[in-house]
């Protein structure tokens, strides 16, 4: 049975969908005002893995990942400029030009990382009517107030009936004590913990819509409560996102849903941990991020080289999604070597010839091993480790130190295809296809070297080997001819 860590209960819980075999999953997507970086890749890959595994288990998944294109103000606050509007002003563009440009680039990066597209990708700006209706429900329930055309959520009143802070483990009295002196300068809020559901737009604010309260725009937290319940129902199974969104974003989502509906909409709250640089969260607000395009091209001062999308994907999968991963070029180089080992193992597996029986080796049930690991809160590092163990066995078979029967070989190949392509989403064959023209040239040289060896032309044989080695190739002679790697 699949067990998932529920942030709300702080325990691993057996996954029991509300309406099996259907599963509803909502994941917070990007605010599209800049290029995606490694920190964006982690939640995308984490919940792509969950999406893939749920489908592998036979569930019919509706996966909703939103696009924030309005209402996300600077510093995640209730005052300041909209992040997208600011970008539009600086570049003299329409806000939706900024959105479309960076959304196209985000989709391109996700495709390179082999992240499956969600079932629905709703935009905040496309659901203004629904957000206004959601605010009205909160007002009708008495958990919000109107000040000067803006609508704010009343956290203290909400906490009298519900529990503000239950997701993040924060104590409301301590929160009040630390924020008492931070009330917005315009003094519209009754309390510094209150947050905006609707903001009256200042004259210079580019993005605004009519509402019963003012010409304005929705608060950042509101879109997810609105769109999650619109597409998945008033109760749904999973809500995911980065740990940095747990407070205040997801805490406010819970408050909004409880206020409007009388209950939290989400049954399993899941959070991936952060990518850090020198122990500090990678993010645009810290100006310490490396974009995915920079990883793919190697054009950043902290990178020693370019890294392929599959190297990035494996780098993220080699750590459990709830653990912190500190970025370094050395760690990525290790992931690159790991990807090369898996690719070479996969190629050798395709070249193996079956024997009459399996001898000299005990083959584990790879699928069951992977399933046991994935059932334990998506333990992808154990799945990757099982593949590396399998590579060692494949090398033993390739070297002729063991034999494998036809049925076992067929199952081993099928297991690899399921685990690598279906569960982990790694494209080993595609990585190899990128060097196919070079591969043919190297094979040609090594064929010439093999004939030279057969003719005892040691000078030619040694020269070809030495020159290729100098260019970074590793040559290995085998009983069937040769193998090489770069």
Secondary structure as UniProt FT lines:
FT   STRAND          3..6
FT   TURN            7..10
FT   STRAND          11..14
FT   TURN            20..21
FT   STRAND          22..27
FT   HELIX           38..56
FT   TURN            57..58
FT   STRAND          60..65
FT   STRAND          67..68
FT   HELIX           74..76
FT   HELIX           83..91
FT   HELIX           95..112
FT   TURN            113..114
FT   HELIX           124..127
FT   HELIX           128..140
FT   TURN            141..142
FT   STRAND          144..147
FT   TURN            148..149
FT   STRAND          150..153
FT   HELIX           155..161
FT   TURN            164..169
FT   HELIX           172..179
FT   TURN            180..181
FT   TURN            185..186
FT   TURN            192..193
FT   STRAND          195..200
FT   TURN            203..204
FT   STRAND          216..218
FT   TURN            220..221
FT   HELIX           222..232
FT   STRAND          236..242
FT   HELIX           243..245
FT   HELIX           246..250
FT   HELIX           251..261
FT   STRAND          266..272
FT   STRAND          275..277
FT   TURN            278..279
FT   STRAND          280..281
FT   HELIX           284..286
FT   HELIX           292..297
FT   TURN            301..302
FT   HELIX           309..317
FT   TURN            321..322
FT   STRAND          325..326
FT   HELIX           329..351
FT   HELIX           366..375
FT   HELIX           380..398
FT   TURN            399..400
FT   HELIX           406..417
FT   HELIX           418..423
FT   HELIX           428..433
FT   TURN            434..435
FT   HELIX           436..454
FT   TURN            455..456
FT   HELIX           458..470
FT   TURN            471..472
FT   STRAND          474..478
FT   TURN            479..480
FT   STRAND          481..485
//
